């Protein structure tokens, strides 16, 4: 199979997994509650937004990882990669501009859909707007995945991946039996980061997806 076909297959798999995860999770409810509870193999887990102490630890570990990778020299900064790709006619900044343009189109269509609903337009007309919005979402998703694949091995992306993973480890708890009969309590799900890294892949996917929704970007950087 050609590389182009492999990349397309990889992109479609990522889109499928993302959509499946979103379908199975009430995203708005998670954001409102600031905590997500779920079960895996008869154990109840919960993921929450990081508190002040956890954010301080995360910031410290993020800095250590950044310096470690910088000293290793294994990964190039994103800006360097973008310039290298541009020499091969791959315009990553152009992808960002296209994403912004698509977002503007989506906003305009959402406004028109809202007006059509107020005007009690026909189901056929409403469906046309919905179909166009869905097409734009799919294009945005494809562009986002493509950009992520190109910059997967940038220094910044490696640090961000570590940060999300470490934060997921910090904020995950599991329910265990308490000292009294019928009593339960929440404890850290993983004693060490290494335990989290070597954990059940299905469980880690469930944790990191929920954590990524709850985490605010500023909480990961400071």
LOGURO-407375 format. One record per residue (C-alpha): x, y negated, z; residue number from 1. Coordinates in Angstrom, 1 decimal. Layout:
BEGIN
- xx,yy,zz,n
- X,Y,Z,NUM
...
END
This chain:
BEGIN
- xx,yy,zz,n
- 0.0,0.0,0.0,1
- 1.3,-3.5,-0.9,2
- 2.2,-6.0,1.9,3
- -0.6,-8.2,0.8,4
- -3.1,-5.4,1.3,5
- -1.6,-4.6,4.7,6
- -1.9,-8.2,5.8,7
- -5.5,-8.3,4.6,8
- -6.2,-5.1,6.5,9
- -4.6,-6.5,9.6,10
- -6.6,-9.7,9.4,11
- -9.9,-7.9,8.9,12
- -9.1,-5.7,12.0,13
- -8.4,-8.8,14.1,14
- -11.6,-10.5,13.0,15
- -13.6,-7.3,13.7,16
- -12.1,-7.0,17.2,17
- -12.7,-10.7,18.0,18
- -16.3,-10.6,16.8,19
- -17.0,-7.4,18.7,20
- -15.6,-8.9,21.9,21
- -17.6,-12.1,21.5,22
- -20.8,-10.1,20.8,23
- -20.3,-8.1,24.0,24
- -19.6,-11.1,26.2,25
- -21.8,-14.0,27.2,26
- -19.2,-16.6,26.7,27
- -21.3,-19.6,27.9,28
- -22.1,-17.7,31.1,29
- -18.5,-17.0,31.8,30
- -17.5,-20.6,31.3,31
- -20.3,-21.8,33.7,32
- -19.5,-19.3,36.4,33
- -15.7,-19.6,36.2,34
- -15.5,-15.9,37.0,35
- -16.1,-12.7,35.1,36
- -16.9,-9.4,36.6,37
- -16.9,-6.1,34.7,38
- -16.4,-2.4,35.3,39
- -13.8,0.0,33.8,40
- -13.6,3.7,34.7,41
- -15.9,3.2,37.7,42
- -13.8,0.4,39.1,43
- -15.2,-3.1,39.4,44
- -12.8,-5.9,38.3,45
- -13.1,-9.7,38.3,46
- -11.2,-12.4,36.5,47
- -11.3,-16.0,37.6,48
- -9.7,-19.3,36.8,49
- -6.2,-19.8,38.5,50
- -6.1,-21.8,41.7,51
- -3.5,-24.3,42.7,52
- -1.0,-21.8,44.1,53
- -1.4,-19.5,41.1,54
- -0.8,-22.5,38.7,55
- 2.4,-23.4,40.5,56
- 3.7,-19.8,40.2,57
- 2.6,-19.7,36.5,58
- 4.4,-22.9,35.7,59
- 7.6,-21.6,37.4,60
- 7.5,-18.3,35.5,61
- 6.7,-20.1,32.2,62
- 9.7,-22.3,32.6,63
- 12.0,-19.3,33.4,64
- 10.7,-17.4,30.3,65
- 11.2,-20.5,28.0,66
- 14.9,-20.9,29.2,67
- 15.5,-17.1,28.9,68
- 14.2,-16.9,25.3,69
- 16.0,-20.2,24.4,70
- 19.3,-18.8,25.7,71
- 18.8,-15.5,23.9,72
- 18.3,-17.3,20.6,73
- 16.1,-14.5,19.3,74
- 13.2,-16.8,18.4,75
- 13.3,-20.1,16.5,76
- 11.2,-23.2,17.5,77
- 7.9,-23.5,15.6,78
- 9.1,-26.7,13.8,79
- 12.0,-24.8,12.3,80
- 9.8,-21.9,11.1,81
- 7.3,-24.3,9.5,82
- 10.1,-25.9,7.5,83
- 11.5,-22.5,6.4,84
- 8.0,-21.4,5.3,85
- 7.5,-24.7,3.4,86
- 10.6,-23.8,1.3,87
- 8.7,-20.7,0.3,88
- 5.6,-22.7,-0.6,89
- 3.7,-21.7,2.5,90
- 2.3,-24.9,4.0,91
- 1.3,-24.3,7.6,92
- 0.6,-28.0,8.2,93
- -1.7,-27.9,5.2,94
- -3.6,-25.0,6.9,95
- -4.2,-27.4,9.9,96
- -5.5,-30.1,7.6,97
- -7.8,-27.6,6.0,98
- -9.0,-26.4,9.4,99
- -9.9,-30.0,10.3,100
- -11.8,-30.5,7.0,101
- -13.7,-27.3,7.5,102
- -14.6,-28.4,11.0,103
- -16.0,-31.7,9.7,104
- -18.1,-29.7,7.2,105
- -19.4,-27.5,9.9,106
- -20.3,-30.4,12.1,107
- -22.2,-32.0,9.2,108
- -24.1,-28.8,8.5,109
- -24.9,-28.4,12.2,110
- -26.4,-31.9,12.2,111
- -28.4,-31.1,9.1,112
- -29.6,-27.8,10.6,113
- -30.7,-29.7,13.8,114
- -32.6,-32.2,11.7,115
- -34.2,-29.4,9.7,116
- -35.3,-27.7,12.9,117
- -36.9,-31.0,14.0,118
- -38.6,-31.3,10.7,119
- -39.9,-27.7,11.0,120
- -38.2,-26.7,7.7,121
- -39.0,-23.3,6.2,122
- -37.2,-20.2,7.4,123
- -35.5,-19.9,4.0,124
- -34.1,-23.4,4.2,125
- -32.9,-22.9,7.8,126
- -31.2,-19.7,6.8,127
- -29.3,-21.4,4.0,128
- -27.8,-23.8,6.5,129
- -27.0,-20.9,8.9,130
- -25.3,-18.9,6.1,131
- -23.1,-21.9,5.1,132
- -22.1,-22.5,8.7,133
- -21.2,-18.8,9.0,134
- -19.1,-18.9,5.9,135
- -17.1,-21.8,7.3,136
- -16.6,-20.0,10.6,137
- -15.2,-17.1,8.7,138
- -12.8,-19.3,6.7,139
- -11.7,-21.0,9.9,140
- -11.1,-17.6,11.5,141
- -9.1,-16.4,8.5,142
- -6.9,-19.5,8.5,143
- -6.4,-19.3,12.3,144
- -5.3,-15.7,12.1,145
- -3.1,-16.3,9.1,146
- -1.3,-19.2,10.9,147
- -1.0,-17.1,14.0,148
- 0.6,-14.3,12.0,149
- 3.1,-16.7,10.4,150
- 4.1,-18.2,13.7,151
- 3.9,-15.0,15.7,152
- 7.7,-15.0,16.4,153
- 8.2,-18.7,17.1,154
- 9.7,-19.6,20.4,155
- 6.5,-21.5,21.5,156
- 4.2,-18.6,20.6,157
- 6.3,-16.1,22.5,158
- 6.2,-18.3,25.6,159
- 2.4,-18.9,25.2,160
- 1.8,-15.1,24.9,161
- 3.8,-14.5,28.1,162
- 1.9,-17.3,29.8,163
- -1.5,-15.9,29.0,164
- -0.4,-12.5,30.0,165
- 1.2,-13.6,33.3,166
- -1.9,-15.7,34.1,167
- -4.2,-12.7,33.4,168
- -2.1,-10.7,35.8,169
- -2.4,-13.4,38.5,170
- -6.1,-13.9,38.4,171
- -7.3,-10.3,38.1,172
- -8.7,-8.6,41.2,173
- -10.4,-5.2,41.8,174
- -13.0,-4.2,44.3,175
- -12.0,-1.7,47.0,176
- -13.6,-0.2,50.1,177
- -13.4,-2.2,53.2,178
- -12.6,-1.1,56.8,179
- -16.2,-0.7,57.7,180
- -18.6,1.8,56.1,181
- -20.3,0.4,53.0,182
- -18.1,-2.7,53.1,183
- -16.1,-3.8,50.0,184
- -13.4,-6.4,49.4,185
- -11.5,-7.9,46.5,186
- -7.7,-7.4,46.3,187
- -5.1,-8.0,43.6,188
- -5.6,-5.5,40.8,189
- -1.8,-5.2,40.1,190
- 1.0,-5.4,42.7,191
- 3.6,-6.5,40.2,192
- 3.6,-8.0,36.7,193
- 5.3,-4.9,35.4,194
- 2.3,-2.8,36.6,195
- 0.1,-5.1,34.6,196
- 2.3,-4.8,31.5,197
- 2.3,-1.0,31.7,198
- -1.4,-0.7,32.4,199
- -4.3,0.9,30.5,200
- -4.4,-0.9,27.1,201
- -8.2,-0.9,27.0,202
- -8.4,-2.5,30.5,203
- -5.7,-5.1,29.6,204
- -7.7,-6.1,26.5,205
- -10.9,-6.5,28.6,206
- -9.0,-8.7,31.1,207
- -7.1,-10.9,28.7,208
- -10.1,-11.6,26.6,209
- -12.1,-12.8,29.6,210
- -9.1,-14.7,31.1,211
- -8.5,-16.5,27.8,212
- -12.0,-17.9,27.8,213
- -11.8,-19.0,31.5,214
- -8.3,-20.5,31.3,215
- -8.1,-24.2,30.5,216
- -5.0,-25.1,28.3,217
- -3.8,-27.7,30.9,218
- -3.9,-25.1,33.6,219
- -1.4,-23.0,31.6,220
- 1.1,-25.9,31.1,221
- 1.2,-27.6,34.5,222
END
